[in-house]
Amino acid sequence: MMRAPSFAYRAPRSVAEVVEILAGEGPQARLLAGGTDLVPNLKRRQQVPVTLVALRRVEALKEVTSGGGFLTLGAGLTLSQVVGHRDLSPGQRALEVAASKVATPHIRNMGTIGGNLCLDTRCNYYNQNYEWRQAIDFCKKAPGPEGTAKTEVTTGICWVAPSSPRCWAVSSTDTAPALVALGAEVTLVSTQGERRIPLSELYFDDGMAYLTKRPDELLTAVHVPILGEGWKSTYWKLRRRGSFDFPVLSVAAAIKFGPQGVVLEARMTLGAVQSYPVSVPTDALLGQPLSDEVIATFAAAASRPARPLDNTDYNLSWRKKVCTAYIAGALKELRGDSPEQLGVLARTAARLPVLS
């Protein structure tokens, strides 16, 4: 049986108390919301914090408000509470779909929207137990000897790309690509005050330092634009099993349609293809309807930023091909293709030859 390491436990009741603790503890503290990702990581000694700061009693993190053109969701809302929330508009459907595809109902009942946005990056060489990682001599991201901080003892080797100076662990959050495509923002609070930034600016393209959030900051709220008439959005996710698994590819798209189905505005974000959610240029879609030709040309170009490595499930070449098919599928759904047509497309993509 794997057991978590020893740690001090704090259970504050307010945001002010949380940030005060974080200011004192710094990187030695970890935030515990639902714990669905952190607790397994503790047992595998991927994180060895001195202090856990539990957030469940902070009621301010569970509020939902609207104003200024945004629906504001407290970061402590569970994913189940986000799914089907009465205040989500049809244009915000991508968030509802993405949240509904995280793991299983039991985990969605525990995991929070803030926790999913800050989800640790994943890698086949990192997400193993301590003894397995010890046998291959650890890596850049994984800790060294038990109780040693990863910044103190690592081999300096990325087993995915041994000559690389950086870590290539993959962003595997479901809700981030959807919310980036929707133009969401987040609020970060510390003892120095608060700052509100576009969600896309929360992420670095680095498997280890994947967040711009400082150790003394708490993500308190997610601000989702209230998209008006003409907006549609969706989220497509590839994983081996129909539930539980993390994405090995995701596509989030949001489009505003005008008369005759002309695309007026468009945003698209790819997930699980790099160490951060990747936004792709959509200028090629603007000013015209989504014909089959337009979709095929755009999908082929938009899949280029997807540079999958051999550190998640499935063969990397196969995932690259499916990326093109899933981009096309998301656009065809927003165009209004029938569920039957979309089902055929998804099944056809799934039958692409898997090389390993």
URBEL-V995497 format. One line per field, one symbol per residue. ss: DSSP state (A for helix, B for strand, O for the rest). phi: phi as a letter, one per 40 degrees, with the letter a starting at -180 (. if undefined). A space follows every 50 residues. Layout:
ss=???
phi=???
This chain:
ss=OOOOOOOBBBOOOOAAAAAAAAAAAAAABBBBOOOOOAAAAAAOOOOOOO BBBBOOOOAAAAOBBBBOOBBBBBOOOBAAAAOOOOOOOAAAAAAAAAAA OOOOAAAAAAOBAAAAAOOOOBOOOOOOOAAAAAAOOOOOOOOOOOOOOO OOOOOOOOOOOOOOOOOOOBOOOAAAAAAAAOOOBBBBBBOOBBBBBBAA AABOOOOOOOBOOOOOOBBBBBBBBOOOOOBBBBBBBBOOOOOOOOOOBB BBBBBBBOAAAOBBBBBBBBBOOOOOOBBBOOAAAOOOOOOAAAAAAAAA AAAAAOOOOOOOOOOAAAAAAAAAAAAAAAAAAAAOOOAAAAAAAAAAAA OOOOOO
phi=.cbcccacbbbcbbcdcccccccccgccbbcbbcgcbcccccccgcbbcc bbbcbccccccbcbbaiggbcbbccccccccccgdccccdccddcccccc ccfbdccccbcbccccccdccbadcbcbcdccccccgfadccccddgccc ccbacgbcccbdcccbcbdbcbccccdcccccgcbbbbbacchbbbbddd ccbbcaccccbcccccbbcbabbbdccccgcbaaabbbacbcagcccbaa bbbbbbcbdfgcccaaaabbbgbacacbcbcbdcccgacccdcccccccc ccccccbcbcbbcgccccccccdcccccccccccchccdccccccccccc cddcca
